[in-house]
Amino acid sequence: MNTFLIAIILANVLFSYKGFNDYSFFRKYEFHLGSIRAGEQIRMLTSGFLHADLGHLAFNMITLYFFAPVVSAYLGNLMFVMIYFASLICGSLLTLVIHKNEYHYRAVGASGAVTGVLYSAILLQPDMMLGIFFIIPMPAYLFGILYLLYSIYGMKAKNDGIGHTAHFGGAIGGYLITLLIYPDLIFTEPLMVSLLTIPIVLLFVLIKKNKI
């Protein structure tokens, strides 16, 4: 068992549990755009270890538990940790950019980091099959593309309370860092690398056209 993975899951559980039972602690360390712009950048990291409720925490940690071993197997434990934290920060940075004028904007969760690990795993092993709702089989690369397209929709709609921007930023982080660490993928899996780029390019086109 990857001790780094266990340590990250344990940190999420303990930090989130503290937040569940201490409202002032939760408010102090959540992602709050106004506070971050006022100088509390530490929230961009700490918010990734807080969760809204037990279900939110469980979903993120179960997803991480299943996909982290793929990344560790291909790249090693230290690279897994780097991808996790870099994706977390990328998710926070994109959120900061997209919602820069929404000083009230708040968010919590490891979703950005987890999505980065998920996207890295898809890049490394694109032929793996996922069980959607543990029942419906779907190729990993197709899930990755559809997930980010759904995230774009959620970013535009802004009506479900989910931090889609952090998910997308995390995916971008996981994608880019994996290619930097393992550039051979560009030549061994050119189709997958290209396909997984489509929603990322689409997002930046929409941002440029002020559609998001």
MODELLER restraints for C-alpha pairs under 7 A, 6 or more apart:
rsr = mdl.restraints
at = mdl.atoms
rsr.add(forms.Gaussian(group=physical.xy_distance, feature=features.Distance(at['CA:4:A'], at['CA:77:A']), mean=6.94, stdev=0.5))
rsr.add(forms.Gaussian(group=physical.xy_distance, feature=features.Distance(at['CA:9:A'], at['CA:61:A']), mean=6.34, stdev=0.5))
rsr.add(forms.Gaussian(group=physical.xy_distance, feature=features.Distance(at['CA:12:A'], at['CA:49:A']), mean=4.78, stdev=0.5))
rsr.add(forms.Gaussian(group=physical.xy_distance, feature=features.Distance(at['CA:12:A'], at['CA:50:A']), mean=6.73, stdev=0.5))
rsr.add(forms.Gaussian(group=physical.xy_distance, feature=features.Distance(at['CA:15:A'], at['CA:49:A']), mean=6.00, stdev=0.5))
rsr.add(forms.Gaussian(group=physical.xy_distance, feature=features.Distance(at['CA:15:A'], at['CA:50:A']), mean=6.07, stdev=0.5))
rsr.add(forms.Gaussian(group=physical.xy_distance, feature=features.Distance(at['CA:16:A'], at['CA:49:A']), mean=6.30, stdev=0.5))
rsr.add(forms.Gaussian(group=physical.xy_distance, feature=features.Distance(at['CA:16:A'], at['CA:50:A']), mean=4.50, stdev=0.5))
rsr.add(forms.Gaussian(group=physical.xy_distance, feature=features.Distance(at['CA:16:A'], at['CA:51:A']), mean=5.49, stdev=0.5))
rsr.add(forms.Gaussian(group=physical.xy_distance, feature=features.Distance(at['CA:19:A'], at['CA:25:A']), mean=5.81, stdev=0.5))
rsr.add(forms.Gaussian(group=physical.xy_distance, feature=features.Distance(at['CA:19:A'], at['CA:26:A']), mean=4.57, stdev=0.5))
rsr.add(forms.Gaussian(group=physical.xy_distance, feature=features.Distance(at['CA:19:A'], at['CA:50:A']), mean=6.55, stdev=0.5))
rsr.add(forms.Gaussian(group=physical.xy_distance, feature=features.Distance(at['CA:29:A'], at['CA:43:A']), mean=5.27, stdev=0.5))
rsr.add(forms.Gaussian(group=physical.xy_distance, feature=features.Distance(at['CA:29:A'], at['CA:46:A']), mean=5.63, stdev=0.5))
rsr.add(forms.Gaussian(group=physical.xy_distance, feature=features.Distance(at['CA:29:A'], at['CA:47:A']), mean=5.70, stdev=0.5))
rsr.add(forms.Gaussian(group=physical.xy_distance, feature=features.Distance(at['CA:30:A'], at['CA:43:A']), mean=5.91, stdev=0.5))
rsr.add(forms.Gaussian(group=physical.xy_distance, feature=features.Distance(at['CA:30:A'], at['CA:46:A']), mean=6.77, stdev=0.5))
rsr.add(forms.Gaussian(group=physical.xy_distance, feature=features.Distance(at['CA:30:A'], at['CA:47:A']), mean=4.40, stdev=0.5))
rsr.add(forms.Gaussian(group=physical.xy_distance, feature=features.Distance(at['CA:30:A'], at['CA:50:A']), mean=6.91, stdev=0.5))
rsr.add(forms.Gaussian(group=physical.xy_distance, feature=features.Distance(at['CA:30:A'], at['CA:106:A']), mean=6.96, stdev=0.5))
rsr.add(forms.Gaussian(group=physical.xy_distance, feature=features.Distance(at['CA:30:A'], at['CA:107:A']), mean=6.36, stdev=0.5))
rsr.add(forms.Gaussian(group=physical.xy_distance, feature=features.Distance(at['CA:30:A'], at['CA:108:A']), mean=5.66, stdev=0.5))
rsr.add(forms.Gaussian(group=physical.xy_distance, feature=features.Distance(at['CA:31:A'], at['CA:43:A']), mean=5.32, stdev=0.5))
rsr.add(forms.Gaussian(group=physical.xy_distance, feature=features.Distance(at['CA:31:A'], at['CA:44:A']), mean=6.01, stdev=0.5))
rsr.add(forms.Gaussian(group=physical.xy_distance, feature=features.Distance(at['CA:31:A'], at['CA:47:A']), mean=5.15, stdev=0.5))
rsr.add(forms.Gaussian(group=physical.xy_distance, feature=features.Distance(at['CA:31:A'], at['CA:106:A']), mean=5.25, stdev=0.5))
rsr.add(forms.Gaussian(group=physical.xy_distance, feature=features.Distance(at['CA:31:A'], at['CA:107:A']), mean=4.99, stdev=0.5))
rsr.add(forms.Gaussian(group=physical.xy_distance, feature=features.Distance(at['CA:31:A'], at['CA:108:A']), mean=5.99, stdev=0.5))
rsr.add(forms.Gaussian(group=physical.xy_distance, feature=features.Distance(at['CA:32:A'], at['CA:104:A']), mean=6.75, stdev=0.5))
rsr.add(forms.Gaussian(group=physical.xy_distance, feature=features.Distance(at['CA:32:A'], at['CA:105:A']), mean=5.74, stdev=0.5))
rsr.add(forms.Gaussian(group=physical.xy_distance, feature=features.Distance(at['CA:32:A'], at['CA:106:A']), mean=4.49, stdev=0.5))
rsr.add(forms.Gaussian(group=physical.xy_distance, feature=features.Distance(at['CA:32:A'], at['CA:107:A']), mean=6.80, stdev=0.5))
rsr.add(forms.Gaussian(group=physical.xy_distance, feature=features.Distance(at['CA:33:A'], at['CA:96:A']), mean=6.82, stdev=0.5))
rsr.add(forms.Gaussian(group=physical.xy_distance, feature=features.Distance(at['CA:33:A'], at['CA:103:A']), mean=5.15, stdev=0.5))
rsr.add(forms.Gaussian(group=physical.xy_distance, feature=features.Distance(at['CA:33:A'], at['CA:104:A']), mean=6.41, stdev=0.5))
rsr.add(forms.Gaussian(group=physical.xy_distance, feature=features.Distance(at['CA:33:A'], at['CA:105:A']), mean=5.47, stdev=0.5))
rsr.add(forms.Gaussian(group=physical.xy_distance, feature=features.Distance(at['CA:33:A'], at['CA:106:A']), mean=6.51, stdev=0.5))
rsr.add(forms.Gaussian(group=physical.xy_distance, feature=features.Distance(at['CA:34:A'], at['CA:103:A']), mean=4.27, stdev=0.5))
rsr.add(forms.Gaussian(group=physical.xy_distance, feature=features.Distance(at['CA:34:A'], at['CA:104:A']), mean=6.24, stdev=0.5))
rsr.add(forms.Gaussian(group=physical.xy_distance, feature=features.Distance(at['CA:36:A'], at['CA:43:A']), mean=6.68, stdev=0.5))
rsr.add(forms.Gaussian(group=physical.xy_distance, feature=features.Distance(at['CA:44:A'], at['CA:89:A']), mean=6.54, stdev=0.5))
rsr.add(forms.Gaussian(group=physical.xy_distance, feature=features.Distance(at['CA:44:A'], at['CA:92:A']), mean=5.51, stdev=0.5))
rsr.add(forms.Gaussian(group=physical.xy_distance, feature=features.Distance(at['CA:45:A'], at['CA:89:A']), mean=6.50, stdev=0.5))
rsr.add(forms.Gaussian(group=physical.xy_distance, feature=features.Distance(at['CA:47:A'], at['CA:108:A']), mean=4.94, stdev=0.5))
rsr.add(forms.Gaussian(group=physical.xy_distance, feature=features.Distance(at['CA:47:A'], at['CA:109:A']), mean=6.22, stdev=0.5))
rsr.add(forms.Gaussian(group=physical.xy_distance, feature=features.Distance(at['CA:48:A'], at['CA:88:A']), mean=6.58, stdev=0.5))
rsr.add(forms.Gaussian(group=physical.xy_distance, feature=features.Distance(at['CA:48:A'], at['CA:108:A']), mean=5.98, stdev=0.5))
rsr.add(forms.Gaussian(group=physical.xy_distance, feature=features.Distance(at['CA:48:A'], at['CA:109:A']), mean=4.72, stdev=0.5))
rsr.add(forms.Gaussian(group=physical.xy_distance, feature=features.Distance(at['CA:48:A'], at['CA:110:A']), mean=4.38, stdev=0.5))
rsr.add(forms.Gaussian(group=physical.xy_distance, feature=features.Distance(at['CA:49:A'], at['CA:109:A']), mean=6.04, stdev=0.5))
rsr.add(forms.Gaussian(group=physical.xy_distance, feature=features.Distance(at['CA:49:A'], at['CA:110:A']), mean=5.89, stdev=0.5))
rsr.add(forms.Gaussian(group=physical.xy_distance, feature=features.Distance(at['CA:50:A'], at['CA:108:A']), mean=5.54, stdev=0.5))
rsr.add(forms.Gaussian(group=physical.xy_distance, feature=features.Distance(at['CA:50:A'], at['CA:109:A']), mean=5.31, stdev=0.5))
rsr.add(forms.Gaussian(group=physical.xy_distance, feature=features.Distance(at['CA:51:A'], at['CA:57:A']), mean=5.59, stdev=0.5))
rsr.add(forms.Gaussian(group=physical.xy_distance, feature=features.Distance(at['CA:51:A'], at['CA:108:A']), mean=5.52, stdev=0.5))
rsr.add(forms.Gaussian(group=physical.xy_distance, feature=features.Distance(at['CA:51:A'], at['CA:109:A']), mean=4.72, stdev=0.5))
rsr.add(forms.Gaussian(group=physical.xy_distance, feature=features.Distance(at['CA:52:A'], at['CA:108:A']), mean=6.67, stdev=0.5))
rsr.add(forms.Gaussian(group=physical.xy_distance, feature=features.Distance(at['CA:60:A'], at['CA:110:A']), mean=6.56, stdev=0.5))
rsr.add(forms.Gaussian(group=physical.xy_distance, feature=features.Distance(at['CA:60:A'], at['CA:111:A']), mean=6.27, stdev=0.5))
rsr.add(forms.Gaussian(group=physical.xy_distance, feature=features.Distance(at['CA:60:A'], at['CA:114:A']), mean=6.61, stdev=0.5))
rsr.add(forms.Gaussian(group=physical.xy_distance, feature=features.Distance(at['CA:64:A'], at['CA:114:A']), mean=5.67, stdev=0.5))
rsr.add(forms.Gaussian(group=physical.xy_distance, feature=features.Distance(at['CA:67:A'], at['CA:117:A']), mean=6.79, stdev=0.5))
rsr.add(forms.Gaussian(group=physical.xy_distance, feature=features.Distance(at['CA:67:A'], at['CA:118:A']), mean=5.88, stdev=0.5))
rsr.add(forms.Gaussian(group=physical.xy_distance, feature=features.Distance(at['CA:67:A'], at['CA:121:A']), mean=6.24, stdev=0.5))
rsr.add(forms.Gaussian(group=physical.xy_distance, feature=features.Distance(at['CA:68:A'], at['CA:117:A']), mean=6.34, stdev=0.5))
rsr.add(forms.Gaussian(group=physical.xy_distance, feature=features.Distance(at['CA:70:A'], at['CA:121:A']), mean=5.69, stdev=0.5))
rsr.add(forms.Gaussian(group=physical.xy_distance, feature=features.Distance(at['CA:71:A'], at['CA:80:A']), mean=5.88, stdev=0.5))
rsr.add(forms.Gaussian(group=physical.xy_distance, feature=features.Distance(at['CA:71:A'], at['CA:120:A']), mean=6.66, stdev=0.5))
rsr.add(forms.Gaussian(group=physical.xy_distance, feature=features.Distance(at['CA:71:A'], at['CA:121:A']), mean=5.39, stdev=0.5))
rsr.add(forms.Gaussian(group=physical.xy_distance, feature=features.Distance(at['CA:72:A'], at['CA:80:A']), mean=5.50, stdev=0.5))
rsr.add(forms.Gaussian(group=physical.xy_distance, feature=features.Distance(at['CA:83:A'], at['CA:116:A']), mean=6.90, stdev=0.5))
rsr.add(forms.Gaussian(group=physical.xy_distance, feature=features.Distance(at['CA:83:A'], at['CA:117:A']), mean=6.55, stdev=0.5))
rsr.add(forms.Gaussian(group=physical.xy_distance, feature=features.Distance(at['CA:83:A'], at['CA:174:A']), mean=5.85, stdev=0.5))
rsr.add(forms.Gaussian(group=physical.xy_distance, feature=features.Distance(at['CA:83:A'], at['CA:177:A']), mean=6.64, stdev=0.5))
rsr.add(forms.Gaussian(group=physical.xy_distance, feature=features.Distance(at['CA:84:A'], at['CA:113:A']), mean=4.95, stdev=0.5))
rsr.add(forms.Gaussian(group=physical.xy_distance, feature=features.Distance(at['CA:84:A'], at['CA:114:A']), mean=6.85, stdev=0.5))
rsr.add(forms.Gaussian(group=physical.xy_distance, feature=features.Distance(at['CA:84:A'], at['CA:116:A']), mean=6.60, stdev=0.5))
rsr.add(forms.Gaussian(group=physical.xy_distance, feature=features.Distance(at['CA:84:A'], at['CA:117:A']), mean=6.06, stdev=0.5))
rsr.add(forms.Gaussian(group=physical.xy_distance, feature=features.Distance(at['CA:85:A'], at['CA:113:A']), mean=6.31, stdev=0.5))
rsr.add(forms.Gaussian(group=physical.xy_distance, feature=features.Distance(at['CA:86:A'], at['CA:173:A']), mean=6.38, stdev=0.5))
rsr.add(forms.Gaussian(group=physical.xy_distance, feature=features.Distance(at['CA:87:A'], at['CA:112:A']), mean=6.00, stdev=0.5))
rsr.add(forms.Gaussian(group=physical.xy_distance, feature=features.Distance(at['CA:87:A'], at['CA:113:A']), mean=4.65, stdev=0.5))
rsr.add(forms.Gaussian(group=physical.xy_distance, feature=features.Distance(at['CA:87:A'], at['CA:116:A']), mean=5.11, stdev=0.5))
rsr.add(forms.Gaussian(group=physical.xy_distance, feature=features.Distance(at['CA:87:A'], at['CA:170:A']), mean=4.21, stdev=0.5))
rsr.add(forms.Gaussian(group=physical.xy_distance, feature=features.Distance(at['CA:87:A'], at['CA:171:A']), mean=6.89, stdev=0.5))
rsr.add(forms.Gaussian(group=physical.xy_distance, feature=features.Distance(at['CA:87:A'], at['CA:173:A']), mean=4.64, stdev=0.5))
rsr.add(forms.Gaussian(group=physical.xy_distance, feature=features.Distance(at['CA:87:A'], at['CA:174:A']), mean=5.61, stdev=0.5))
rsr.add(forms.Gaussian(group=physical.xy_distance, feature=features.Distance(at['CA:88:A'], at['CA:110:A']), mean=6.99, stdev=0.5))
rsr.add(forms.Gaussian(group=physical.xy_distance, feature=features.Distance(at['CA:88:A'], at['CA:112:A']), mean=5.01, stdev=0.5))
rsr.add(forms.Gaussian(group=physical.xy_distance, feature=features.Distance(at['CA:88:A'], at['CA:113:A']), mean=4.08, stdev=0.5))
rsr.add(forms.Gaussian(group=physical.xy_distance, feature=features.Distance(at['CA:88:A'], at['CA:170:A']), mean=5.84, stdev=0.5))
rsr.add(forms.Gaussian(group=physical.xy_distance, feature=features.Distance(at['CA:90:A'], at['CA:169:A']), mean=5.11, stdev=0.5))
rsr.add(forms.Gaussian(group=physical.xy_distance, feature=features.Distance(at['CA:90:A'], at['CA:170:A']), mean=5.43, stdev=0.5))
rsr.add(forms.Gaussian(group=physical.xy_distance, feature=features.Distance(at['CA:90:A'], at['CA:173:A']), mean=5.62, stdev=0.5))
rsr.add(forms.Gaussian(group=physical.xy_distance, feature=features.Distance(at['CA:91:A'], at['CA:112:A']), mean=4.98, stdev=0.5))
rsr.add(forms.Gaussian(group=physical.xy_distance, feature=features.Distance(at['CA:91:A'], at['CA:165:A']), mean=6.75, stdev=0.5))
rsr.add(forms.Gaussian(group=physical.xy_distance, feature=features.Distance(at['CA:91:A'], at['CA:166:A']), mean=3.88, stdev=0.5))
rsr.add(forms.Gaussian(group=physical.xy_distance, feature=features.Distance(at['CA:91:A'], at['CA:167:A']), mean=6.22, stdev=0.5))
rsr.add(forms.Gaussian(group=physical.xy_distance, feature=features.Distance(at['CA:91:A'], at['CA:168:A']), mean=6.68, stdev=0.5))
rsr.add(forms.Gaussian(group=physical.xy_distance, feature=features.Distance(at['CA:91:A'], at['CA:169:A']), mean=3.87, stdev=0.5))
rsr.add(forms.Gaussian(group=physical.xy_distance, feature=features.Distance(at['CA:91:A'], at['CA:170:A']), mean=4.45, stdev=0.5))
rsr.add(forms.Gaussian(group=physical.xy_distance, feature=features.Distance(at['CA:92:A'], at['CA:166:A']), mean=5.85, stdev=0.5))
rsr.add(forms.Gaussian(group=physical.xy_distance, feature=features.Distance(at['CA:94:A'], at['CA:165:A']), mean=6.48, stdev=0.5))
rsr.add(forms.Gaussian(group=physical.xy_distance, feature=features.Distance(at['CA:94:A'], at['CA:166:A']), mean=6.63, stdev=0.5))
rsr.add(forms.Gaussian(group=physical.xy_distance, feature=features.Distance(at['CA:94:A'], at['CA:169:A']), mean=5.37, stdev=0.5))
rsr.add(forms.Gaussian(group=physical.xy_distance, feature=features.Distance(at['CA:95:A'], at['CA:165:A']), mean=5.37, stdev=0.5))
rsr.add(forms.Gaussian(group=physical.xy_distance, feature=features.Distance(at['CA:95:A'], at['CA:166:A']), mean=5.75, stdev=0.5))
rsr.add(forms.Gaussian(group=physical.xy_distance, feature=features.Distance(at['CA:107:A'], at['CA:163:A']), mean=6.48, stdev=0.5))
rsr.add(forms.Gaussian(group=physical.xy_distance, feature=features.Distance(at['CA:111:A'], at['CA:166:A']), mean=6.91, stdev=0.5))
rsr.add(forms.Gaussian(group=physical.xy_distance, feature=features.Distance(at['CA:111:A'], at['CA:167:A']), mean=5.73, stdev=0.5))
rsr.add(forms.Gaussian(group=physical.xy_distance, feature=features.Distance(at['CA:112:A'], at['CA:166:A']), mean=4.83, stdev=0.5))
rsr.add(forms.Gaussian(group=physical.xy_distance, feature=features.Distance(at['CA:112:A'], at['CA:167:A']), mean=4.38, stdev=0.5))
rsr.add(forms.Gaussian(group=physical.xy_distance, feature=features.Distance(at['CA:112:A'], at['CA:169:A']), mean=6.52, stdev=0.5))
rsr.add(forms.Gaussian(group=physical.xy_distance, feature=features.Distance(at['CA:112:A'], at['CA:170:A']), mean=4.14, stdev=0.5))
rsr.add(forms.Gaussian(group=physical.xy_distance, feature=features.Distance(at['CA:113:A'], at['CA:170:A']), mean=5.52, stdev=0.5))
rsr.add(forms.Gaussian(group=physical.xy_distance, feature=features.Distance(at['CA:115:A'], at['CA:167:A']), mean=5.81, stdev=0.5))
rsr.add(forms.Gaussian(group=physical.xy_distance, feature=features.Distance(at['CA:115:A'], at['CA:170:A']), mean=5.61, stdev=0.5))
rsr.add(forms.Gaussian(group=physical.xy_distance, feature=features.Distance(at['CA:115:A'], at['CA:171:A']), mean=5.32, stdev=0.5))
rsr.add(forms.Gaussian(group=physical.xy_distance, feature=features.Distance(at['CA:116:A'], at['CA:170:A']), mean=4.49, stdev=0.5))
rsr.add(forms.Gaussian(group=physical.xy_distance, feature=features.Distance(at['CA:116:A'], at['CA:171:A']), mean=4.22, stdev=0.5))
rsr.add(forms.Gaussian(group=physical.xy_distance, feature=features.Distance(at['CA:116:A'], at['CA:172:A']), mean=6.95, stdev=0.5))
rsr.add(forms.Gaussian(group=physical.xy_distance, feature=features.Distance(at['CA:116:A'], at['CA:173:A']), mean=5.98, stdev=0.5))
rsr.add(forms.Gaussian(group=physical.xy_distance, feature=features.Distance(at['CA:116:A'], at['CA:174:A']), mean=3.95, stdev=0.5))
rsr.add(forms.Gaussian(group=physical.xy_distance, feature=features.Distance(at['CA:116:A'], at['CA:175:A']), mean=6.94, stdev=0.5))
rsr.add(forms.Gaussian(group=physical.xy_distance, feature=features.Distance(at['CA:117:A'], at['CA:174:A']), mean=5.91, stdev=0.5))
rsr.add(forms.Gaussian(group=physical.xy_distance, feature=features.Distance(at['CA:119:A'], at['CA:144:A']), mean=6.61, stdev=0.5))
rsr.add(forms.Gaussian(group=physical.xy_distance, feature=features.Distance(at['CA:119:A'], at['CA:171:A']), mean=5.63, stdev=0.5))
rsr.add(forms.Gaussian(group=physical.xy_distance, feature=features.Distance(at['CA:119:A'], at['CA:174:A']), mean=5.88, stdev=0.5))
rsr.add(forms.Gaussian(group=physical.xy_distance, feature=features.Distance(at['CA:119:A'], at['CA:175:A']), mean=6.06, stdev=0.5))
rsr.add(forms.Gaussian(group=physical.xy_distance, feature=features.Distance(at['CA:120:A'], at['CA:174:A']), mean=5.14, stdev=0.5))
rsr.add(forms.Gaussian(group=physical.xy_distance, feature=features.Distance(at['CA:120:A'], at['CA:175:A']), mean=5.62, stdev=0.5))
rsr.add(forms.Gaussian(group=physical.xy_distance, feature=features.Distance(at['CA:120:A'], at['CA:178:A']), mean=5.89, stdev=0.5))
rsr.add(forms.Gaussian(group=physical.xy_distance, feature=features.Distance(at['CA:122:A'], at['CA:140:A']), mean=5.73, stdev=0.5))
rsr.add(forms.Gaussian(group=physical.xy_distance, feature=features.Distance(at['CA:122:A'], at['CA:141:A']), mean=5.91, stdev=0.5))
rsr.add(forms.Gaussian(group=physical.xy_distance, feature=features.Distance(at['CA:126:A'], at['CA:140:A']), mean=5.72, stdev=0.5))
rsr.add(forms.Gaussian(group=physical.xy_distance, feature=features.Distance(at['CA:126:A'], at['CA:141:A']), mean=5.46, stdev=0.5))
rsr.add(forms.Gaussian(group=physical.xy_distance, feature=features.Distance(at['CA:127:A'], at['CA:139:A']), mean=6.40, stdev=0.5))
rsr.add(forms.Gaussian(group=physical.xy_distance, feature=features.Distance(at['CA:127:A'], at['CA:140:A']), mean=6.59, stdev=0.5))
rsr.add(forms.Gaussian(group=physical.xy_distance, feature=features.Distance(at['CA:128:A'], at['CA:139:A']), mean=6.17, stdev=0.5))
rsr.add(forms.Gaussian(group=physical.xy_distance, feature=features.Distance(at['CA:128:A'], at['CA:140:A']), mean=5.69, stdev=0.5))
rsr.add(forms.Gaussian(group=physical.xy_distance, feature=features.Distance(at['CA:129:A'], at['CA:137:A']), mean=6.32, stdev=0.5))
rsr.add(forms.Gaussian(group=physical.xy_distance, feature=features.Distance(at['CA:129:A'], at['CA:138:A']), mean=5.56, stdev=0.5))
rsr.add(forms.Gaussian(group=physical.xy_distance, feature=features.Distance(at['CA:129:A'], at['CA:139:A']), mean=4.59, stdev=0.5))
rsr.add(forms.Gaussian(group=physical.xy_distance, feature=features.Distance(at['CA:129:A'], at['CA:140:A']), mean=5.48, stdev=0.5))
rsr.add(forms.Gaussian(group=physical.xy_distance, feature=features.Distance(at['CA:130:A'], at['CA:137:A']), mean=5.65, stdev=0.5))
rsr.add(forms.Gaussian(group=physical.xy_distance, feature=features.Distance(at['CA:130:A'], at['CA:138:A']), mean=5.28, stdev=0.5))
rsr.add(forms.Gaussian(group=physical.xy_distance, feature=features.Distance(at['CA:130:A'], at['CA:139:A']), mean=6.11, stdev=0.5))
rsr.add(forms.Gaussian(group=physical.xy_distance, feature=features.Distance(at['CA:130:A'], at['CA:140:A']), mean=5.80, stdev=0.5))
rsr.add(forms.Gaussian(group=physical.xy_distance, feature=features.Distance(at['CA:131:A'], at['CA:137:A']), mean=4.70, stdev=0.5))
rsr.add(forms.Gaussian(group=physical.xy_distance, feature=features.Distance(at['CA:131:A'], at['CA:138:A']), mean=6.41, stdev=0.5))
rsr.add(forms.Gaussian(group=physical.xy_distance, feature=features.Distance(at['CA:132:A'], at['CA:138:A']), mean=6.91, stdev=0.5))
rsr.add(forms.Gaussian(group=physical.xy_distance, feature=features.Distance(at['CA:145:A'], at['CA:196:A']), mean=6.01, stdev=0.5))
rsr.add(forms.Gaussian(group=physical.xy_distance, feature=features.Distance(at['CA:145:A'], at['CA:199:A']), mean=6.47, stdev=0.5))
rsr.add(forms.Gaussian(group=physical.xy_distance, feature=features.Distance(at['CA:148:A'], at['CA:168:A']), mean=6.36, stdev=0.5))
rsr.add(forms.Gaussian(group=physical.xy_distance, feature=features.Distance(at['CA:148:A'], at['CA:199:A']), mean=6.12, stdev=0.5))
rsr.add(forms.Gaussian(group=physical.xy_distance, feature=features.Distance(at['CA:149:A'], at['CA:199:A']), mean=5.97, stdev=0.5))
rsr.add(forms.Gaussian(group=physical.xy_distance, feature=features.Distance(at['CA:151:A'], at['CA:164:A']), mean=5.05, stdev=0.5))
rsr.add(forms.Gaussian(group=physical.xy_distance, feature=features.Distance(at['CA:151:A'], at['CA:168:A']), mean=6.62, stdev=0.5))
rsr.add(forms.Gaussian(group=physical.xy_distance, feature=features.Distance(at['CA:152:A'], at['CA:203:A']), mean=6.75, stdev=0.5))
rsr.add(forms.Gaussian(group=physical.xy_distance, feature=features.Distance(at['CA:154:A'], at['CA:164:A']), mean=6.11, stdev=0.5))
rsr.add(forms.Gaussian(group=physical.xy_distance, feature=features.Distance(at['CA:155:A'], at['CA:164:A']), mean=5.83, stdev=0.5))
rsr.add(forms.Gaussian(group=physical.xy_distance, feature=features.Distance(at['CA:155:A'], at['CA:165:A']), mean=6.35, stdev=0.5))
rsr.add(forms.Gaussian(group=physical.xy_distance, feature=features.Distance(at['CA:155:A'], at['CA:212:A']), mean=6.95, stdev=0.5))
rsr.add(forms.Gaussian(group=physical.xy_distance, feature=features.Distance(at['CA:156:A'], at['CA:212:A']), mean=5.67, stdev=0.5))
rsr.add(forms.Gaussian(group=physical.xy_distance, feature=features.Distance(at['CA:179:A'], at['CA:185:A']), mean=6.74, stdev=0.5))
rsr.add(forms.Gaussian(group=physical.xy_distance, feature=features.Distance(at['CA:186:A'], at['CA:193:A']), mean=6.32, stdev=0.5))
rsr.add(forms.Gaussian(group=physical.xy_distance, feature=features.Distance(at['CA:206:A'], at['CA:212:A']), mean=6.05, stdev=0.5))
